[in-house]
Amino acid sequence: MDLEVVFTELGQFGKYQTLQYALLTIPLLASAFEEISYIFTSSEVDYRCLVPECEQANTTEFSPPWLSLAVPYRGDPLQPAWCDRYGVNLAINTTAQLCSSEMFLTNVTQTCNQWVFESKEKTIATEFKLFCEENIWRRTMVGTVNNLGLITNYIIVCYLSDRFGRKSALLTLTLVQGLLVILQSFSPSYSTFILLEYLVCFCSTFNSAFVLAIEMVGGDKRMFANCLMNTLYSLGEVVVAIIMWWVQDYRVLLRFIGAIKLVNILYLWLVSESVHWYLTMEYYEQVVNVVKNIARLNKKQLSESTQHTLDNLVAKREKIKKAEVKVPTRSVIRELFNSRPLLSRFAICSLTWSVNVFVYFGFSLMSVTLAGNKYVNFLLIALVEVPAYAAMWLGMEFFNIGRKTALACTFLLTAVPCLIYLFVPSVIRSVQKYQPGQMVEMTIFSITISYTVIYEVGAEVFPTELRQSMVGLCCAVGCIAGLFAPQIPLLALYINPMLLFFWLSVGAGSLSLLLPETQGRSLPDTNHCRPSSLS
């Protein structure tokens, strides 16, 4: 049974799909919460040493006029040192009212164990005292553990989703993740927090929701659906930033995320299971019920040929029941290595996914280190993604741009600002101070498009019976590259990140041209991925 013909006949994005997507709106938006919240829960806060000779801990300001006399300034731009202060001249009678240059020995520095903070923001850095340079790795490790959780999710959970259903996986993951996030908000120690960070991301819901939603629409509307889902994800990033900016407390943020997840359970059971999955697993009665429900809600009449096909499916299922034939359990790895087209597509998708994840998260993390308000910077970066999705949809809908063409072009477009930075650094540094932020926004715009296209291509080049497992494996390989994204400041000691971003983007763009074109083609429901079927 060709479901693409059924969707064309009954409506590729009608009332049925609209209602299903309405039910999935909050879950898709909330799927960004657990994946991106670590940027704020583990973010750095501005702090400096307390100078008890000149101030009291409960009645002080962050940048008093005498601060440069008592604390060394470092970095570019110059900022008060985190954990160092000047020694005190014991020969001078110090008072809180008289802080002069004679009080401090600028040739002597000493470490401190009390600090003053610029804001009242609470993160794991302030909660678990992850201060000074020796604790930077403990903060960045949260992002690495976050990606480790996603890797295992993509490998294990996506396989279970292919085996037991998209809806079952989504419901289970949403419930467990909601409980884990609330538990994480009560973490008494850094080690407990980091363990729960892994478990929360292991229960990531985005892939299950994405594959379920993409299989509900017809081929001509899949790119629109893709853009819609990724726009919701970007808006989820915006919500996380706004909530944290408002509450200034990572524990409150996590409880908000957990509460949203648990509320989703109240209505997620109303979502329909994927008809593609039902067909692949030979649950023919359910296929008939879903198709009839689509026809009823979209107010379409089943054609005689479709009705005849449905009747044959029911008869076929009755024969299977009488013969007691069970659906065979498939080995993803065996299926992968037994098909050269499948293996080559997996290799190309994995490599391009890796580049995409590394560059995307590399620049996203850079946004909160730029000068200015980190929340505003992050919001601008997240909002830039929305017109990127719109531009991609318009290009493919009205200008008939192919999937692999769009993927290759956006990778090459990502390389352009990196090339500009490498070859005209003097011009970049001479213009206004916001230029680096504008360059990051330009790169995020293009890499966002390629990030969405690679998700679409991954969903279209793999057969239904292996689709979520293969997309999950590609995501897992990509997240291995994501493990290194939080370590870019350390990597910068050995190689210019812009040079690395440039060559990776050029290589991925060239490699993506080897993929088959999938625009306007049916989703493959079997693993017979012959080149002629998609190219």
N, C-alpha and C positions, 0 to 999 in steps of 0.2 A: 504493500500500500504506500503510495507516494503522498506523504502528508503536505508537501509543498503545493500539490494540486488541490488538496482539500482546503488549505488556507487561502489559496487564490479564489476558490469557489465561495467560501464562507466568510471571507473578510480577513485581511492580513493584520489589521489593527482596528477592530471594531469595538463594540460595547463590551464584549467578553474580555478582550485584552486590556481595555481601559480599566475595568473593574479589578482585574488581577494585578495590574501595575499600581493601582491605588492602594491595594492591600500591601504591596511590596515597597511602597514609597519610604516609609519610616525605617523598615529593616535595611534597605539599601543605603539610606542616608546615615543610619547608625552604624553601618559596617565600617565607616571611616573612623569612628570614635576610637576603637581599640587599636587600630593600626597606626594612628597618627598622634594619639594623646601623649605618647612618651616624649615627644618634642617639648611638651610643656611640663609634664610631671617630673622630668629629669633635667630641666633647663637650668642654665647658670643664672644666678642672681648677682647683682652688683653689690659688693661689700668691700669693706676695708677694716683695718685694725682699729680697735678702740684705743683712744689715748687718754687714760685716766687722769693724767696730769692737767689736762685741759677741758675735760668733759665728763659727764656722768652718763651711764648707759641708758637711763630712762629719760634724759632731757638733752638730747643731742640732735644735730643735723648732719646730713651726709657730707656736705661740702662747705664747712665753715671757712672763713677767710684765712685762718692760720694753718690749714691742713697741709699745704705744701712744705711748711716748715717742719712738720712732725712725721710725715709719711712720704716715701719716695714715689715718684710717678714713673710709670713704664708703659710700653706698648705704643701703638699708632692707631688712633689718636691716644695721647697720654691719658692714663687713668691711674687712680691711686692703687698702689700695690695691694694685693689681696692679703698677704700674710706677713708682711714686713713693715717695720717702722724704724725710725731713727732712735738711737740710744739717747738717754737723758743725761744731761750735764749735772752731776750731783752737787756741784759747787754752787748751783743756782737755786734759790728758794722759789720753788714752783707753786703757783696758785692757779685756780681755774679761771681767774679773771685776767691773768697776765701771761699770755702764751707768746713769747718772743723767740727770735731766732737763736738767742743765746742759750735757751733751755735745751736745745737738741744738738747732738753730735752727728752731723751729716756724713761723716766718714765711718760711722758705726751703725750697722743695722742689726736688728734682732727680731726674732719671730714673736708672734703674739698668739694668745689663746682666747681672746675676746674680740668680737667684731661688731661693726655698725653696718646696717643694711639700708640701701637706698629706698626700698619699698617694703611693704608688709607681706609681699608674696611668699607663699609657702610651697616649696617643692621638696623632693627627697634630699636635695642638697642642704637645705636649711634644717630639715627634720632629722636627718641622720648625720649631720655635720660633715658633709663631703666637701670640705674646703681645701684650698691650696692646690698647687700643681700636682702633688702626689696622689690626689683623689680624682683627677680629671677622668682617668680610665674607668673609674667606678660609675661615673655618670654616663659616659659614652657606651659602657657595656650594656646599659638598658636597651639602647637601640639595636645592638647586636643580638641580644637575647630575644628581643621582639621579632627580629627576622628569623631566628632559629625556630621560634614557635610557628611562624608562617610556613617555613619550609616543611616541617613535619605535618602541618595541616594539609598542605598541598599534596603531599605524598599519601598520607594515611586516610585522612577524612574524605578527600576527593574520590579515592577508590571506594570507600564505603558508600559514598553518595551514588556512585555508578551501580553499586551492588544492591542497595536497599532503597534508593529513591532520593530525588533532590529535596522534596518536601520533608521527608522524615529527617534527613540530615539537617535541614535548616531549622526545624522545630527543636531538635535536640540540642544543637549548638547554641541557639539563642538562649534557651533556658539555662544550660550549664554555664555559658559565658556570663550571663547576667549575675548569677550567684557568685562566680569567681571574681568578677570586678568589684562587687560590693565587699567581698572578703578581702580583696587587695587593699581597699580603702582603709582597712583597719590594721594594716601591716605594722607590727611592732618593731621590725628591724629591716635593714637593707637586704639581707639574705632572703627573708620571707617575701619582700616586695619583688625581688628579681625572680624568684621561683614562680610566683603567681603571674608575673608578666609573661613568662613563657607559657603557662597553662592558658591564660586568657587568649593569647595569640594563636595557640594551638586550636582553639575553638572559633577561629575567625569564620564569619558567616558570608563574606562577600562572594566567594566563588560559587557556593551553593545557590545563593540568590541570583547571581548573574546568569549561570547556566540555565536555571529554572525559567528565568524571565526571557532569555534569548530564544528558548525552545517554544515559547508561546506564540510567536509571531511568524508571519510569512517572510520569505526571502527579501522582498523589496523593502520591508520595514525593519530589517534587523539592524541596519546602521543607525536609523533613527532611535530604535530602542537602546542600542549601545550608547549613543550620545546622551540619551535621557538618563540612563543608569549612572553613567560616569559624572554627569552634572550633579546628580543627587549625592554622589560620593564627595565631590568638591564642596558642595554646600554643607555636607557633614563636617568637613575640615573647618569651614567657616564657623559652624556652631561650636565646635570644640574651642577654637581660639576666643570666641566671644564669651563663652561661659567661663573659661579660665581667666580672661581679662577682667571679668566682672567679680568672680568670687575670690580670686587670688589665693586659692587653696586647692592643692592637688587632691586632697581627700574628698572634698566636696565635689570636685569634677568627676572623680571615679564613681561616687555614689549616684550622681546624675546619670552617668552612662549605664550603670547597672540597672537603675530604675527604668530607663527607657527600654532596655533589653527585655525586662520582665513584663512590662506592659505589652510589648509586641506579642507575647505568647497568647494574650487574650483573644486575638483575632487572626493570627497567622494560620491557624488550623483551617480557616475558610479558603485559603489559597489552594488552587487545583494542582495536582501532580502533573508533571510533564507528560504530554501525550506521546512524545518521541520516546520517552523512557518506558512507558507502558507498552508501546509497540515492540520495542527491542526486547523487553522481558517476556513478550508473548502473553500479556495480560489483556486479551482481546475484548473481554466484556467492558473493562475500564476504558479502552480506546473508543468503543462504540458510545459509551456514556458521555465521554468528554466531547467527542465530535458532535453529538446531538445537542449537547449543552451550548457549544459554540454557535451552532445553527440557530438555536432558540434565542440566545441573547443578541446575536448579530442580525436577527430577523431575516435569515436566509433560508432558502429551501434546498434540501439535499437533492442533487441530481440523481437520475436513475442509476448511473454508473457508480456513483459514490455509495448509494444505498445498497446496490448489489455487492460492492466490495465489503461493506460492513457486515452484510449477511454472511458472506463467505468467511469472514474472520470469526464470527460466532460459531459457524459450523466447524471450522478448523480447530477452534479451541475445544469443542466437544469431542472431537476425535483424539486430541492430545490427552484430554482427561481420561477417556476410556483406555487409551494405551498406556496411561500413567507415565507419560514422558515428562521429565523434569528439565527445566532450563539449565543448560550446562554452565558451570562456573568458569569464567574466562580468566586467563592469566594475562595481565597487562603487559608484562615484560616479554612473554612468549609471543603475543600478538605483535608487539612492536618490532622484534627482531626477525619475525617471519615475513615482514612486508618491507621491501626496500623503499617504496614511496613514503610509507608511514615513518620509517626511520629517518629518512632525509628531511622530511617536514619537521619532525621532532627536533632534529639537530639544529636546523636553521631557526626555528621558533625559539628554541632554548637560548641560542647565542644572541639573537636580537633582543630577546626578553632580558637577558643579563645586562646588556649595554643600556637598555632603556631604564631598568631599575636603578642601576648605578648612577647614571647621569641625572635621572629625575630626582632621586632622594638626595644626591649630592648637592644639587642646586636648591632643593627645598630646605635642607639643613643650613645652607649658607644664608637663607633669608632671615633667620633669627639671630645671625651674628653680624648683620649689617648695622650701620649706624642708625640711630633713631629707635622708635618704639618697636619692640620685637613683635608685638601683636599686630600692629598696623602692617609691618613688613610681611608677616605671614598671611594676613588677610588679603593683601594685594596679590600675593603670589597665588593663593587659592582661587581668588576671583578671576585672575587672568585665564584660568583653565576653562571657565564657562564659555567665553567667546571662542576659545580654541575648539571646543566641541561643536559649537554652532557653525564655525567656519568649515570644519571637516564634513559635517552633515550636508551643508549647502553645496560643497564641492562635489560630493559623491551623488547627491540627489539630482542636482540641476546641471552639472557639468560632466557627469558620467565618468568621474575619475576612478580608476580601478583601485582595489585594495593595495596591491603590492606597489603600485605607482605612488600612492599616497604615503605608504610606509617609507619607501626609499627617499622620497622628496623631503619628508619631515625630518628624517635623520640627517640628511645633508643640510637642511635649514638650521638644525640644531648646531651643526659644526660652524656655521658662519660667525656668530658672536665670539666663539672661542678663537677662531682664526683672527678676528679683528683685535682681540685682546693680545694675542701673541705677537702680531706684527706691527701694531701701532700703539704700544703701551704708553708712550709719551703723550699721545693725543688723549688717550683714555684718562690719564692721571691729571691732565691739565684742565679738563672741563669740570663742570659743577660736581659737587660731592655726591650727588645722587646717581651718577652714571653707573656705578657697579650694580645698584639695585635695578636700574632700567635694563641692564644687560641680562641679569638673572630673569627678569620678567619675560624678555624676548625668548630666552632659551626655554623657559618653562612652557611658554605658548606652543612652541614647536614640538618639544618632547612630549607634551600632553597629548597632542594629536597622534603621534606615533604610539604612545602608550595605549590609547584607545583602539587604534587600528590593529595592533598586535593581539589584543584581546579578541577582537572580531575575527581575525584570521585564524587564531587558535580554535575558536568555536566552530569555524566553518570547514577547516581542512581535516578534522578528525571525525570518525564515525560516532554515532550516538552511544553505542555500547562501550566506547572507550573515551568519550569526549571529555567528561569532567576529570577522569584520571589523567589523560594526556595534557589537558590545560593545567591541571594541578602540578604535574611533573615539570612542565615548562616554567610555571610560576616558582616552583621549588628551586630549579636551577638558577632562575633570575634572582631569587632571594639570597642565593649564595654570594652573588655580586653585591647585594644589598647589605650583607654583613660588613663589607669594607667601607660603605658610604659614611658611617659615623666616624671612621678613622681618617677621613680626608685631611684634617689638620696635621696629623702625623705623617701621612703620605706626602704632603707638600714639602717636607724636609728633604725629600729625595727626588721628586719630579714635579714639574709644574702641572697642577690638576687640569688647567685649560688645555695643555698639550695632550694629556691623556683623554680628556673628553672629546677633543677634536678627532683624533685618530680612531677612537672607538665608534664615534658617530658615523664617520666616513665608511669604516669597515662594515658596520651593521647595515647601513643604507645600501651598499653594494651587494651584500649577502642576501638581503630581502628580495632582490630582483629574481632570485632563483626559485621563489615560492610560486605555486600555481595561482592564477587569478580566480577568485571565488565570487566576484560580484555577480549577482543575479542567478547564481547556481543553487541547486537544492542542497540542503544539509544531508551529508551522507549518513545513512542509517545502518550501513554494514561496514566491515573492515576491508572490503575489496577496493582499496584506494588506488585505482589505476590512474595513471597520468591523464588519460583521455576523459576521465570523469569530471575533472576539475580544471583542466587547462585547455 
